[in-house]
Amino acid sequence: MANSFFRNAFNRFVAARELQASRYVNGALMNLDDEALKSLGTTREELRRKGARASAF
């Protein structure tokens, strides 16, 4: 039981940090021009749907 509690807490912590990092990266990508985004295989609208944040906090 205790092992599953800590494992679950750790997994939730990691998932939250991954989401935070993804939003931070999307915010940084929003600073690129449309041609650069196209070369990366994404669009500005797709980044907006995924969520973007200007800072990591």
N, CA, C and O atoms as a CHARMM CRD file, in Angstrom:
* protein
*
  228
    1    1 MET  N      0.82700  -1.19900   0.00000 PROA 1      0.00000
    2    1 MET  CA     0.00000   0.00000   0.00000 PROA 1      0.00000
    3    1 MET  C      0.86700   1.25700   0.00000 PROA 1      0.00000
    4    1 MET  O      0.64000   2.17100  -0.79300 PROA 1      0.00000
    5    2 ALA  N      1.86900   1.30300   0.89700 PROA 2      0.00000
    6    2 ALA  CA     2.71200   2.48700   0.98300 PROA 2      0.00000
    7    2 ALA  C      3.49400   2.69000  -0.30800 PROA 2      0.00000
    8    2 ALA  O      3.67600   3.82100  -0.75800 PROA 2      0.00000
    9    3 ASN  N      3.95100   1.60200  -0.89700 PROA 3      0.00000
   10    3 ASN  CA     4.69400   1.70000  -2.14100 PROA 3      0.00000
   11    3 ASN  C      3.81800   2.27700  -3.24600 PROA 3      0.00000
   12    3 ASN  O      4.28200   3.10800  -4.02700 PROA 3      0.00000
   13    4 SER  N      2.57800   1.85700  -3.32400 PROA 4      0.00000
   14    4 SER  CA     1.70200   2.36600  -4.37100 PROA 4      0.00000
   15    4 SER  C      1.35400   3.83800  -4.13300 PROA 4      0.00000
   16    4 SER  O      1.17800   4.58700  -5.09400 PROA 4      0.00000
   17    5 PHE  N      1.25300   4.25900  -2.88600 PROA 5      0.00000
   18    5 PHE  CA     0.97900   5.65400  -2.58000 PROA 5      0.00000
   19    5 PHE  C      2.11100   6.54700  -3.08200 PROA 5      0.00000
   20    5 PHE  O      1.87300   7.54500  -3.76100 PROA 5      0.00000
   21    6 PHE  N      3.34000   6.17500  -2.74000 PROA 6      0.00000
   22    6 PHE  CA     4.48000   6.98100  -3.16300 PROA 6      0.00000
   23    6 PHE  C      4.69000   6.91100  -4.67100 PROA 6      0.00000
   24    6 PHE  O      5.06400   7.90700  -5.29200 PROA 6      0.00000
   25    7 ARG  N      4.45700   5.76200  -5.25500 PROA 7      0.00000
   26    7 ARG  CA     4.57300   5.63000  -6.70400 PROA 7      0.00000
   27    7 ARG  C      3.54200   6.51400  -7.39300 PROA 7      0.00000
   28    7 ARG  O      3.86100   7.19400  -8.36800 PROA 7      0.00000
   29    8 ASN  N      2.31400   6.51000  -6.89800 PROA 8      0.00000
   30    8 ASN  CA     1.25200   7.33200  -7.46800 PROA 8      0.00000
   31    8 ASN  C      1.57000   8.82900  -7.31000 PROA 8      0.00000
   32    8 ASN  O      1.37000   9.61100  -8.24000 PROA 8      0.00000
   33    9 ALA  N      2.05800   9.21600  -6.14200 PROA 9      0.00000
   34    9 ALA  CA     2.42000  10.61700  -5.90600 PROA 9      0.00000
   35    9 ALA  C      3.55200  11.03500  -6.84400 PROA 9      0.00000
   36    9 ALA  O      3.52100  12.12500  -7.41400 PROA 9      0.00000
   37   10 PHE  N      4.54600  10.17000  -7.00200 PROA 10     0.00000
   38   10 PHE  CA     5.66000  10.47600  -7.89500 PROA 10     0.00000
   39   10 PHE  C      5.18300  10.59300  -9.34000 PROA 10     0.00000
   40   10 PHE  O      5.58500  11.51900 -10.04600 PROA 10     0.00000
   41   11 ASN  N      4.34000   9.67800  -9.78800 PROA 11     0.00000
   42   11 ASN  CA     3.82300   9.71200 -11.16000 PROA 11     0.00000
   43   11 ASN  C      3.02200  10.97800 -11.42100 PROA 11     0.00000
   44   11 ASN  O      3.11800  11.55800 -12.50300 PROA 11     0.00000
   45   12 ARG  N      2.24300  11.40900 -10.45600 PROA 12     0.00000
   46   12 ARG  CA     1.48100  12.64700 -10.61200 PROA 12     0.00000
   47   12 ARG  C      2.39200  13.87000 -10.64800 PROA 12     0.00000
   48   12 ARG  O      2.14000  14.81600 -11.39300 PROA 12     0.00000
   49   13 PHE  N      3.43700  13.84700  -9.85100 PROA 13     0.00000
   50   13 PHE  CA     4.41000  14.93900  -9.84800 PROA 13     0.00000
   51   13 PHE  C      5.10400  15.03700 -11.20800 PROA 13     0.00000
   52   13 PHE  O      5.25500  16.12700 -11.75800 PROA 13     0.00000
   53   14 VAL  N      5.52300  13.89300 -11.74100 PROA 14     0.00000
   54   14 VAL  CA     6.19900  13.86900 -13.04300 PROA 14     0.00000
   55   14 VAL  C      5.25200  14.34400 -14.13900 PROA 14     0.00000
   56   14 VAL  O      5.65800  15.11500 -15.01000 PROA 14     0.00000
   57   15 ALA  N      4.01100  13.90300 -14.11200 PROA 15     0.00000
   58   15 ALA  CA     3.03500  14.32200 -15.12800 PROA 15     0.00000
   59   15 ALA  C      2.80600  15.83400 -15.07500 PROA 15     0.00000
   60   15 ALA  O      2.69600  16.48300 -16.11500 PROA 15     0.00000
   61   16 ALA  N      2.73600  16.38800 -13.87300 PROA 16     0.00000
   62   16 ALA  CA     2.53600  17.83500 -13.73500 PROA 16     0.00000
   63   16 ALA  C      3.73500  18.60400 -14.27200 PROA 16     0.00000
   64   16 ALA  O      3.56700  19.63100 -14.93000 PROA 16     0.00000
   65   17 ARG  N      4.94100  18.11900 -13.99900 PROA 17     0.00000
   66   17 ARG  CA     6.14600  18.79800 -14.49600 PROA 17     0.00000
   67   17 ARG  C      6.24900  18.68200 -16.01500 PROA 17     0.00000
   68   17 ARG  O      6.69900  19.62000 -16.67400 PROA 17     0.00000
   69   18 GLU  N      5.83300  17.53300 -16.58500 PROA 18     0.00000
   70   18 GLU  CA     5.84300  17.37800 -18.04100 PROA 18     0.00000
   71   18 GLU  C      4.88100  18.36500 -18.69600 PROA 18     0.00000
   72   18 GLU  O      5.20400  18.96600 -19.72000 PROA 18     0.00000
   73   19 LEU  N      3.71800  18.52700 -18.11400 PROA 19     0.00000
   74   19 LEU  CA     2.75000  19.48600 -18.64300 PROA 19     0.00000
   75   19 LEU  C      3.29400  20.90500 -18.54900 PROA 19     0.00000
   76   19 LEU  O      3.14100  21.69500 -19.48100 PROA 19     0.00000
   77   20 GLN  N      3.92100  21.22500 -17.44100 PROA 20     0.00000
   78   20 GLN  CA     4.50100  22.55000 -17.25400 PROA 20     0.00000
   79   20 GLN  C      5.60800  22.79800 -18.28400 PROA 20     0.00000
   80   20 GLN  O      5.68000  23.88100 -18.86500 PROA 20     0.00000
   81   21 ALA  N      6.45800  21.81300 -18.50800 PROA 21     0.00000
   82   21 ALA  CA     7.53700  21.95500 -19.48500 PROA 21     0.00000
   83   21 ALA  C      6.98600  22.09100 -20.89300 PROA 21     0.00000
   84   21 ALA  O      7.49700  22.88100 -21.68700 PROA 21     0.00000
   85   22 SER  N      5.95500  21.33400 -21.20700 PROA 22     0.00000
   86   22 SER  CA     5.34100  21.40300 -22.53100 PROA 22     0.00000
   87   22 SER  C      4.76300  22.78200 -22.79300 PROA 22     0.00000
   88   22 SER  O      4.92600  23.32500 -23.88600 PROA 22     0.00000
   89   23 ARG  N      4.09500  23.35100 -21.81300 PROA 23     0.00000
   90   23 ARG  CA     3.53100  24.69300 -21.97400 PROA 23     0.00000
   91   23 ARG  C      4.62600  25.74300 -22.12400 PROA 23     0.00000
   92   23 ARG  O      4.47700  26.69700 -22.88700 PROA 23     0.00000
   93   24 TYR  N      5.72200  25.56500 -21.39700 PROA 24     0.00000
   94   24 TYR  CA     6.83400  26.50100 -21.49800 PROA 24     0.00000
   95   24 TYR  C      7.45400  26.44800 -22.89200 PROA 24     0.00000
   96   24 TYR  O      7.72800  27.48600 -23.49400 PROA 24     0.00000
   97   25 VAL  N      7.67300  25.24200 -23.39900 PROA 25     0.00000
   98   25 VAL  CA     8.25900  25.07600 -24.73400 PROA 25     0.00000
   99   25 VAL  C      7.31700  25.63800 -25.79200 PROA 25     0.00000
  100   25 VAL  O      7.76500  26.30900 -26.72100 PROA 25     0.00000
  101   26 ASN  N      6.03200  25.37500 -25.66500 PROA 26     0.00000
  102   26 ASN  CA     5.07100  25.92100 -26.62400 PROA 26     0.00000
  103   26 ASN  C      5.10100  27.44600 -26.60700 PROA 26     0.00000
  104   26 ASN  O      4.99200  28.07300 -27.66000 PROA 26     0.00000
  105   27 GLY  N      5.24600  28.04300 -25.44500 PROA 27     0.00000
  106   27 GLY  CA     5.34600  29.49800 -25.35300 PROA 27     0.00000
  107   27 GLY  C      6.59500  30.02200 -26.05100 PROA 27     0.00000
  108   27 GLY  O      6.55700  31.05900 -26.71400 PROA 27     0.00000
  109   28 ALA  N      7.70100  29.29600 -25.89700 PROA 28     0.00000
  110   28 ALA  CA     8.93200  29.70300 -26.58100 PROA 28     0.00000
  111   28 ALA  C      8.79400  29.53700 -28.08800 PROA 28     0.00000
  112   28 ALA  O      9.28900  30.36900 -28.84900 PROA 28     0.00000
  113   29 LEU  N      8.12800  28.47600 -28.52800 PROA 29     0.00000
  114   29 LEU  CA     7.93100  28.25000 -29.96000 PROA 29     0.00000
  115   29 LEU  C      7.02700  29.30900 -30.58100 PROA 29     0.00000
  116   29 LEU  O      7.14500  29.60800 -31.76900 PROA 29     0.00000
  117   30 MET  N      6.12400  29.87600 -29.78100 PROA 30     0.00000
  118   30 MET  CA     5.23200  30.90800 -30.30000 PROA 30     0.00000
  119   30 MET  C      6.01800  32.15100 -30.73000 PROA 30     0.00000
  120   30 MET  O      5.50800  32.96100 -31.50500 PROA 30     0.00000
  121   31 ASN  N      7.25100  32.31300 -30.24000 PROA 31     0.00000
  122   31 ASN  CA     8.07900  33.45300 -30.62300 PROA 31     0.00000
  123   31 ASN  C      8.69900  33.29200 -32.00500 PROA 31     0.00000
  124   31 ASN  O      9.21200  34.25500 -32.57400 PROA 31     0.00000
  125   32 LEU  N      8.65300  32.07800 -32.54600 PROA 32     0.00000
  126   32 LEU  CA     9.22000  31.84700 -33.87400 PROA 32     0.00000
  127   32 LEU  C      8.26800  32.34900 -34.95000 PROA 32     0.00000
  128   32 LEU  O      7.06900  32.50100 -34.71300 PROA 32     0.00000
  129   33 ASP  N      8.81300  32.60300 -36.13500 PROA 33     0.00000
  130   33 ASP  CA     7.95800  33.02100 -37.24500 PROA 33     0.00000
  131   33 ASP  C      7.25600  31.80100 -37.85300 PROA 33     0.00000
  132   33 ASP  O      7.60100  30.65700 -37.55800 PROA 33     0.00000
  133   34 ASP  N      6.27100  32.07000 -38.70200 PROA 34     0.00000
  134   34 ASP  CA     5.45700  30.99500 -39.26800 PROA 34     0.00000
  135   34 ASP  C      6.26500  30.02300 -40.12300 PROA 34     0.00000
  136   34 ASP  O      5.97900  28.82600 -40.13300 PROA 34     0.00000
  137   35 GLU  N      7.26400  30.52100 -40.83300 PROA 35     0.00000
  138   35 GLU  CA     8.09800  29.64900 -41.66700 PROA 35     0.00000
  139   35 GLU  C      8.90300  28.66900 -40.81100 PROA 35     0.00000
  140   35 GLU  O      9.03600  27.49600 -41.16100 PROA 35     0.00000
  141   36 ALA  N      9.42900  29.14800 -39.70400 PROA 36     0.00000
  142   36 ALA  CA    10.19000  28.27200 -38.80900 PROA 36     0.00000
  143   36 ALA  C      9.27300  27.22500 -38.18200 PROA 36     0.00000
  144   36 ALA  O      9.65500  26.06300 -38.04900 PROA 36     0.00000
  145   37 LEU  N      8.07400  27.63100 -37.80100 PROA 37     0.00000
  146   37 LEU  CA     7.11800  26.67300 -37.24500 PROA 37     0.00000
  147   37 LEU  C      6.74500  25.62500 -38.27900 PROA 37     0.00000
  148   37 LEU  O      6.62400  24.44200 -37.96000 PROA 37     0.00000
  149   38 LYS  N      6.56100  26.06500 -39.53000 PROA 38     0.00000
  150   38 LYS  CA     6.21700  25.13500 -40.60300 PROA 38     0.00000
  151   38 LYS  C      7.33500  24.12200 -40.81000 PROA 38     0.00000
  152   38 LYS  O      7.06400  22.94400 -41.04400 PROA 38     0.00000
  153   39 SER  N      8.58800  24.56400 -40.72800 PROA 39     0.00000
  154   39 SER  CA     9.70900  23.64200 -40.90500 PROA 39     0.00000
  155   39 SER  C      9.79300  22.63600 -39.75500 PROA 39     0.00000
  156   39 SER  O     10.33700  21.54500 -39.92600 PROA 39     0.00000
  157   40 LEU  N      9.26200  22.99400 -38.58900 PROA 40     0.00000
  158   40 LEU  CA     9.21300  22.07900 -37.45100 PROA 40     0.00000
  159   40 LEU  C      7.99600  21.15800 -37.50100 PROA 40     0.00000
  160   40 LEU  O      7.88100  20.23200 -36.69900 PROA 40     0.00000
  161   41 GLY  N      7.08700  21.41600 -38.44500 PROA 41     0.00000
  162   41 GLY  CA     5.91500  20.56400 -38.59900 PROA 41     0.00000
  163   41 GLY  C      4.76600  20.91800 -37.68800 PROA 41     0.00000
  164   41 GLY  O      3.95800  20.05100 -37.35500 PROA 41     0.00000
  165   42 THR  N      4.67000  22.15600 -37.27800 PROA 42     0.00000
  166   42 THR  CA     3.57200  22.58600 -36.41300 PROA 42     0.00000
  167   42 THR  C      3.07300  23.94400 -36.88200 PROA 42     0.00000
  168   42 THR  O      3.69600  24.59800 -37.71700 PROA 42     0.00000
  169   43 THR  N      1.95200  24.34800 -36.33400 PROA 43     0.00000
  170   43 THR  CA     1.38600  25.64900 -36.66800 PROA 43     0.00000
  171   43 THR  C      1.14100  26.42900 -35.38100 PROA 43     0.00000
  172   43 THR  O      1.11800  25.86700 -34.28600 PROA 43     0.00000
  173   44 ARG  N      0.96200  27.71700 -35.54100 PROA 44     0.00000
  174   44 ARG  CA     0.67700  28.57700 -34.39400 PROA 44     0.00000
  175   44 ARG  C     -0.64600  28.16600 -33.72500 PROA 44     0.00000
  176   44 ARG  O     -0.75500  28.17200 -32.49900 PROA 44     0.00000
  177   45 GLU  N     -1.63000  27.81400 -34.53100 PROA 45     0.00000
  178   45 GLU  CA    -2.92400  27.39700 -33.98400 PROA 45     0.00000
  179   45 GLU  C     -2.80200  26.10000 -33.17400 PROA 45     0.00000
  180   45 GLU  O     -3.44200  25.94900 -32.13300 PROA 45     0.00000
  181   46 GLU  N     -1.99200  25.18800 -33.65200 PROA 46     0.00000
  182   46 GLU  CA    -1.78100  23.93400 -32.92100 PROA 46     0.00000
  183   46 GLU  C     -1.11300  24.19700 -31.57300 PROA 46     0.00000
  184   46 GLU  O     -1.46200  23.57300 -30.57100 PROA 46     0.00000
  185   47 LEU  N     -0.17000  25.10600 -31.55200 PROA 47     0.00000
  186   47 LEU  CA     0.47800  25.46000 -30.28600 PROA 47     0.00000
  187   47 LEU  C     -0.51200  26.11500 -29.32900 PROA 47     0.00000
  188   47 LEU  O     -0.46200  25.86800 -28.12500 PROA 47     0.00000
  189   48 ARG  N     -1.40700  26.94300 -29.84900 PROA 48     0.00000
  190   48 ARG  CA    -2.43100  27.56400 -28.99000 PROA 48     0.00000
  191   48 ARG  C     -3.35000  26.51200 -28.38600 PROA 48     0.00000
  192   48 ARG  O     -3.72300  26.59700 -27.21500 PROA 48     0.00000
  193   49 ARG  N     -3.71400  25.51100 -29.20100 PROA 49     0.00000
  194   49 ARG  CA    -4.58900  24.44700 -28.68400 PROA 49     0.00000
  195   49 ARG  C     -3.91700  23.63300 -27.58500 PROA 49     0.00000
  196   49 ARG  O     -4.56200  23.23100 -26.61600 PROA 49     0.00000
  197   50 LYS  N     -2.62900  23.39500 -27.74000 PROA 50     0.00000
  198   50 LYS  CA    -1.89500  22.63100 -26.74600 PROA 50     0.00000
  199   50 LYS  C     -1.67400  23.42700 -25.46600 PROA 50     0.00000
  200   50 LYS  O     -1.46600  22.85400 -24.39700 PROA 50     0.00000
  201   51 GLY  N     -1.71900  24.74500 -25.58300 PROA 51     0.00000
  202   51 GLY  CA    -1.50600  25.60500 -24.43000 PROA 51     0.00000
  203   51 GLY  C     -0.10000  26.16400 -24.44600 PROA 51     0.00000
  204   51 GLY  O      0.86000  25.44800 -24.73200 PROA 51     0.00000
  205   52 ALA  N      0.01500  27.41200 -24.14600 PROA 52     0.00000
  206   52 ALA  CA     1.32400  28.06400 -24.12500 PROA 52     0.00000
  207   52 ALA  C      1.38900  28.99800 -22.93700 PROA 52     0.00000
  208   52 ALA  O      0.40300  29.63400 -22.56600 PROA 52     0.00000
  209   53 ARG  N      2.55100  29.06400 -22.35900 PROA 53     0.00000
  210   53 ARG  CA     2.77600  29.92900 -21.21100 PROA 53     0.00000
  211   53 ARG  C      4.11800  30.60300 -21.39100 PROA 53     0.00000
  212   53 ARG  O      5.07900  29.94900 -21.80000 PROA 53     0.00000
  213   54 ALA  N      4.21300  31.85700 -21.10700 PROA 54     0.00000
  214   54 ALA  CA     5.44700  32.61900 -21.34400 PROA 54     0.00000
  215   54 ALA  C      6.53500  32.29100 -20.34300 PROA 54     0.00000
  216   54 ALA  O      7.71600  32.40500 -20.67100 PROA 54     0.00000
  217   55 SER  N      6.18000  31.88700 -19.13400 PROA 55     0.00000
  218   55 SER  CA     7.20200  31.58800 -18.13900 PROA 55     0.00000
  219   55 SER  C      6.98000  30.19700 -17.58400 PROA 55     0.00000
  220   55 SER  O      5.91400  29.60800 -17.77100 PROA 55     0.00000
  221   56 ALA  N      7.97900  29.67300 -16.90600 PROA 56     0.00000
  222   56 ALA  CA     7.92400  28.31900 -16.35700 PROA 56     0.00000
  223   56 ALA  C      7.16000  28.25400 -15.04100 PROA 56     0.00000
  224   56 ALA  O      6.89800  27.16400 -14.53100 PROA 56     0.00000
  225   57 PHE  N      6.80100  29.40100 -14.48800 PROA 57     0.00000
  226   57 PHE  CA     6.17000  29.37400 -13.16000 PROA 57     0.00000
  227   57 PHE  C      4.70500  29.64200 -13.22500 PROA 57     0.00000
  228   57 PHE  O      4.03300  29.65400 -12.19400 PROA 57     0.00000
